[in-house]
Amino acid sequence: MMPEIDEADVTDAVVRLPGMRVAYDGAPFDETALATTWTEQLQNWLGQAVSEGIAEPNAMVLATADTDGRPSSRTVLCKGLDERGVVFYTNYTSEKSHDLTATRYASVTFPWYGLHRQVTVRGEVEKVGSRETAEYWAQRPRGSQLGAWASPQSRIVDGRRALDNALRGIERRFADVEQIPAPPHWGGWRIRPDFVEFWQGREDRMHDRLRFHRTDDGWHVERLAP
């Protein structure tokens, strides 16, 4: 059972919102500490997030926009990282996929609050190839595979029971199937970055922000004011 919520505590928390803040005391992060490539730097920081026990270290907030410029965001999991970009997987009929199909651009942010760090990746998107998708799909737990078949992601459904019934139907459909195939409407998106910003919290909100910027001449490093 969920614990009861004291209304007085809720009111007090709301009143205290303007004063809520954390003092950042991160070590200096300058150009000499930066890896040669954005990929190596992101891999290094991700590895440190894992070592420090950060919850869901590969979680990233994905921001998209529709054709009218109306933004939306949600958390997804990074499931691929190399020099080509960062990858996540989803239903191609979902709201986020409709946005990506229309605009071909996205941004993701890794929010490592416990380390006073974040990394933002922005760039054009492309669908992941079928072979790469199949390789990742084969690693997913069976329950997650069944869920991908059962859920009409982002569509309005008639209550939780409708979802549970859909899952039971899919379980029966694949009951005798050892290797469940990936749905034709499911796969990966890759963000091919133009900008990758590494943000380190510092005292007095004088944070360090170093950004890799891809140009026609290759990648360049820029420092941004906090």
C-alpha positions in Angstrom: 0.0 0.0 0.0 1.1 3.6 -0.7 1.8 5.6 2.5 -0.8 8.2 3.4 0.2 11.7 2.4 0.0 14.4 5.0 -1.6 17.5 3.4 0.3 19.8 5.7 3.6 18.2 4.4 2.5 18.8 0.8 1.6 22.4 1.4 4.9 23.0 3.2 6.8 21.5 0.3 5.1 23.7 -2.2 5.8 26.8 -0.1 9.5 25.9 0.2 9.9 25.4 -3.6 11.7 28.7 -4.2 14.3 27.8 -1.6 15.0 24.3 -2.7 18.5 23.9 -4.1 21.5 21.7 -4.0 25.0 23.1 -3.6 27.1 21.7 -6.4 30.8 21.0 -5.5 32.0 19.2 -8.6 35.7 19.2 -9.5 36.8 21.6 -12.3 36.1 20.3 -15.7 38.1 22.0 -18.4 39.3 21.3 -21.9 42.4 19.4 -20.7 40.1 16.9 -19.0 38.0 16.3 -22.1 38.5 13.1 -24.1 39.5 13.4 -27.8 36.0 12.5 -29.0 32.5 13.0 -27.7 31.9 9.2 -27.9 34.8 8.5 -25.6 33.8 11.2 -23.2 30.3 10.0 -23.0 31.4 6.4 -22.5 33.7 7.6 -19.7 31.0 9.5 -17.9 28.5 6.7 -18.4 31.0 4.2 -16.9 31.4 6.4 -13.9 27.6 6.7 -13.4 27.5 2.9 -13.4 30.4 2.6 -11.0 28.7 5.1 -8.6 25.5 3.2 -8.6 23.4 5.9 -10.3 19.8 4.5 -10.8 19.1 3.8 -14.5 22.4 5.3 -15.7 21.4 4.8 -19.3 18.1 6.6 -18.9 17.8 9.7 -21.1 15.1 12.3 -21.5 14.0 12.4 -25.1 12.6 15.7 -26.5 10.7 15.8 -29.8 8.4 18.2 -31.6 5.5 17.8 -33.9 5.0 19.6 -37.2 3.4 22.5 -35.4 6.5 22.9 -33.2 4.7 21.6 -30.1 7.3 19.8 -27.9 6.9 16.7 -25.8 9.4 14.8 -23.7 9.7 11.4 -22.0 12.3 9.1 -20.6 13.8 6.3 -22.8 16.8 4.0 -22.3 20.0 4.3 -24.3 20.7 0.9 -25.9 23.5 1.7 -28.2 26.4 4.1 -28.2 29.2 4.5 -30.8 30.6 7.0 -33.2 27.4 7.0 -35.2 25.3 8.2 -32.3 23.0 7.0 -29.5 20.2 4.5 -30.0 16.9 3.7 -28.3 14.1 1.4 -29.3 10.4 1.9 -29.4 7.1 1.4 -31.3 7.2 3.0 -34.7 3.5 3.9 -34.3 4.1 5.8 -31.1 3.8 9.6 -30.7 7.5 10.0 -30.5 8.1 8.1 -33.7 5.5 10.2 -35.5 7.4 13.3 -34.4 10.7 11.8 -35.5 9.4 10.7 -38.8 8.0 14.2 -39.5 10.9 16.4 -38.2 13.9 14.0 -38.4 15.5 15.7 -35.4 15.7 15.1 -31.6 17.5 15.8 -28.4 18.3 13.6 -25.4 19.7 14.4 -22.0 21.3 12.0 -19.6 20.4 13.4 -16.1 23.0 12.1 -13.6 21.8 14.1 -10.6 23.9 12.2 -8.1 27.0 13.2 -9.9 25.9 16.8 -10.6 26.4 16.0 -14.3 24.3 15.9 -17.5 25.0 15.2 -21.1 22.8 16.5 -24.0 22.9 15.0 -27.5 21.2 16.8 -30.4 21.0 15.9 -34.0 19.2 14.3 -36.9 17.7 10.9 -36.5 17.5 7.7 -38.6 16.0 4.3 -38.1 18.2 1.5 -37.0 18.8 -1.3 -39.5 16.8 -4.5 -39.3 19.8 -6.6 -38.5 20.9 -4.4 -35.6 17.3 -4.3 -34.3 17.0 -8.1 -34.4 20.3 -8.5 -32.5 19.0 -6.2 -29.7 15.5 -7.7 -29.8 17.0 -11.2 -29.1 18.5 -9.9 -25.9 15.2 -8.6 -24.5 13.4 -10.6 -21.8 10.5 -12.6 -23.1 8.1 -10.5 -21.1 9.3 -7.3 -22.7 9.0 -8.9 -26.1 5.4 -9.9 -25.4 4.6 -6.4 -24.1 5.9 -4.9 -27.3 3.5 -7.0 -29.3 0.6 -6.3 -26.9 0.8 -2.5 -26.4 -0.6 -0.1 -29.0 1.8 2.5 -27.7 0.5 6.1 -27.2 -3.1 5.2 -28.2 -6.1 5.7 -25.9 -7.2 2.4 -24.4 -10.4 1.4 -22.5 -8.8 0.9 -19.1 -6.1 -1.3 -17.7 -8.1 -4.4 -18.3 -7.9 -3.9 -22.0 -4.1 -3.9 -21.8 -4.0 -7.0 -19.6 -6.4 -8.8 -22.0 -4.2 -7.9 -24.9 -1.1 -9.3 -23.1 -2.9 -12.5 -22.3 -3.9 -12.8 -26.0 -0.3 -12.3 -27.1 0.9 -14.9 -24.5 -1.5 -17.4 -26.0 -0.4 -16.5 -29.6 3.3 -17.2 -28.9 2.8 -19.9 -26.2 4.5 -22.5 -28.5 7.0 -20.1 -30.1 10.5 -20.3 -28.6 12.0 -17.3 -30.4 9.5 -14.5 -30.6 10.1 -12.3 -33.7 10.3 -8.5 -33.4 7.0 -6.8 -34.4 7.2 -5.1 -37.8 6.1 -1.8 -36.2 9.0 -1.9 -33.6 12.6 -0.9 -33.9 15.4 1.5 -33.1 16.1 5.2 -33.7 19.6 6.6 -33.8 20.4 10.2 -33.0 23.4 11.3 -35.1 24.7 14.3 -33.2 25.6 17.7 -34.4 26.0 18.9 -30.8 27.0 17.0 -27.6 27.3 19.0 -24.4 28.9 17.9 -21.2 27.7 19.8 -18.1 29.4 19.6 -14.8 27.8 21.4 -11.8 30.1 23.9 -10.0 29.9 26.2 -7.0 27.8 29.3 -7.1 26.1 28.0 -10.3 29.2 28.8 -12.3 28.9 25.4 -14.0 31.3 24.0 -16.6 29.7 23.4 -20.0 31.9 22.0 -22.8 30.3 21.2 -26.1 31.4 19.2 -29.1 30.1 20.8 -32.3 30.2 19.0 -35.7 31.0 21.3 -38.6 32.1 20.7 -42.2 35.7 20.8 -41.0 35.1 18.1 -38.3 34.4 18.3 -34.6 35.2 21.4 -32.6 35.1 22.0 -28.8 33.3 25.1 -27.4 32.9 26.4 -23.9 29.4 27.8 -23.0 28.6 30.2 -20.3 26.5 28.6 -17.5 
